[in-house]
Amino acid sequence: MKSRIVLNVAVDEPQWFDNVDFDAVKVAEELKDLAFEYVAEAAGHELLALDKAFEINVSLSNDAEVQRLNREFRKMDKPTNVLSFANIDDDEFWDLLDKSETAELGDIILAFETLQREAAEKNITVYAHYCHLLVHGFLHILGFDHQTDEEADEMERLETDILAQFSIADPYADAEQP
């Protein structure tokens, strides 16, 4: 991988410090390194082969902010676990990429309360769910999606492989059972 990925993490919700037993910023940085290296090698992602610096902004936020963003940008008036805004989907991104050594790949926003509730419902740790959602967001930032079955299969395979390297169980294992 020739690209350099710079991760900017903002902790906008104190619960990310107060109610978890891990350093969410440090984990984000470690996962970033693992995820992007893996995608560069396993998927041969063209963007990661470029000798460029890319920035990703991650906001560790709360349900209220994610609900506001979800309402504004997706017309869904409810919180969700993670939102990803990928610049790779914009035509202007590719034009700017040719003219600059640095480019912003996009933004990922995670909602603490929803993430915590879902982890409890799934009977998994907040740490495992956080890692999964962050990897999911990273893949969206790189242009992966799950609109079709084929896209979903590829994205889930990448997520599972990356998380396994981080000693996180397959988050889709239960979904595969009839």
C-alpha positions in Angstrom: 0.0 0.0 0.0 1.5 3.3 -1.1 -1.1 5.5 0.4 -0.9 7.0 3.8 -4.1 7.2 5.8 -4.4 9.9 8.5 -7.2 9.4 11.0 -8.6 12.4 12.8 -10.8 11.2 15.8 -13.0 13.6 17.7 -14.6 12.4 20.9 -17.8 14.5 21.0 -19.6 12.4 23.6 -18.0 11.9 27.1 -19.5 8.4 27.4 -16.8 7.2 24.9 -14.3 7.9 27.7 -16.5 7.2 30.8 -18.5 4.1 29.8 -16.0 1.9 27.9 -13.1 -0.2 29.1 -10.9 0.5 26.1 -9.3 3.5 24.5 -11.6 4.2 21.5 -9.1 6.5 19.8 -6.2 4.1 20.0 -8.4 1.2 18.8 -9.6 3.3 15.9 -6.0 4.0 14.9 -5.0 0.3 15.1 -8.1 -0.8 13.2 -7.4 1.8 10.5 -3.9 0.4 9.9 -5.1 -3.2 9.7 -8.2 -2.5 7.6 -6.6 -0.4 5.0 -3.6 -2.7 4.6 -5.9 -5.6 4.3 -8.2 -4.0 1.7 -5.1 -2.8 -0.3 -3.8 -6.4 -0.5 -6.9 -8.5 -0.5 -9.1 -6.3 -2.7 -6.4 -4.6 -4.7 -8.2 -1.2 -4.1 -6.9 1.2 -6.7 -7.0 4.2 -4.5 -4.7 2.7 -1.9 -2.1 2.0 -4.6 -1.7 5.7 -5.1 1.2 7.6 -3.5 -1.1 10.0 -1.7 -2.1 11.0 1.8 -5.7 10.5 2.7 -7.6 11.8 5.7 -10.6 10.3 7.4 -12.6 12.1 10.1 -14.2 9.9 12.8 -16.6 11.5 15.3 -17.4 9.4 18.4 -20.8 11.0 19.0 -24.2 10.3 20.4 -27.7 9.4 19.3 -28.9 13.0 19.2 -26.2 14.1 16.8 -26.5 11.0 14.6 -30.3 11.4 14.5 -29.9 15.0 13.4 -27.5 14.0 10.6 -29.6 11.0 9.6 -32.6 13.3 9.3 -30.8 16.0 7.4 -28.9 13.7 4.9 -30.9 10.5 4.7 -34.4 11.8 5.6 -34.7 9.3 8.4 -35.6 10.9 11.7 -34.0 8.3 14.0 -30.5 7.5 15.3 -28.5 4.8 13.7 -25.3 3.1 14.9 -22.9 4.5 12.3 -23.1 7.0 9.4 -20.5 7.2 6.7 -20.1 10.1 4.2 -17.7 9.0 1.5 -16.1 11.6 -0.7 -15.1 8.9 -3.2 -18.7 9.0 -4.4 -18.3 12.6 -5.6 -17.0 13.3 -9.1 -15.2 16.3 -7.7 -13.1 14.0 -5.5 -11.4 12.4 -8.5 -10.7 15.8 -10.1 -9.2 17.2 -6.9 -7.2 14.0 -6.4 -5.2 14.6 -9.6 -4.3 18.1 -8.4 -3.4 17.4 -4.8 -1.1 15.2 -2.7 -3.7 15.0 0.0 -7.4 14.3 -0.1 -10.2 13.7 2.5 -11.8 10.3 2.1 -14.8 11.3 4.2 -16.4 11.2 7.6 -17.6 8.4 9.9 -19.9 9.2 12.9 -20.8 6.6 15.6 -23.6 6.9 18.1 -22.7 5.7 21.5 -26.1 4.9 22.9 -27.3 2.9 19.8 -24.0 1.1 19.6 -24.1 0.2 23.3 -27.8 -0.9 23.1 -27.1 -3.1 20.0 -24.1 -4.7 21.7 -26.3 -5.7 24.6 -29.1 -7.0 22.3 -26.5 -9.1 20.4 -24.9 -10.2 23.6 -21.5 -9.0 22.5 -19.1 -6.5 24.0 -19.2 -2.8 23.2 -15.6 -3.2 22.0 -16.5 -5.9 19.5 -19.4 -3.9 18.1 -17.4 -0.7 18.0 -14.7 -2.5 16.0 -17.2 -3.9 13.6 -19.0 -0.6 13.0 -15.7 1.2 12.5 -14.5 -1.3 9.9 -17.9 -1.1 8.3 -17.5 2.7 8.1 -13.9 2.4 6.7 -15.2 0.2 3.9 -18.0 2.6 3.0 -15.4 5.4 2.9 -13.5 3.4 0.3 -16.6 3.0 -1.8 -17.8 -0.4 -0.7 -21.6 -0.8 -0.3 -24.2 -3.4 0.4 -27.1 -2.4 -1.9 -27.0 -5.7 -3.8 -26.4 -9.3 -2.5 -23.1 -9.4 -4.3 -21.9 -6.1 -2.7 -23.1 -7.2 0.7 -21.3 -10.6 0.4 -18.1 -8.8 -0.5 -18.4 -6.2 2.2 -19.3 -8.8 4.9 -16.3 -11.0 3.8 -13.9 -8.1 4.1 -15.3 -7.1 7.5 -15.1 -10.6 8.8 -11.6 -11.1 7.6 -10.4 -7.8 9.0 -12.1 -8.4 12.4 -10.7 -11.9 12.6 -7.2 -10.4 12.4 -8.2 -8.3 15.4 -9.5 -11.4 17.3 -13.2 -10.3 16.9 -15.7 -13.1 16.1 -17.7 -13.0 12.8 -20.5 -10.5 13.4 -22.6 -12.2 10.7 -22.3 -15.8 12.0 -25.8 -15.8 13.6 -27.4 -14.2 10.6 -26.4 -17.2 8.4 -28.4 -19.7 10.4 -31.9 -20.5 9.2 
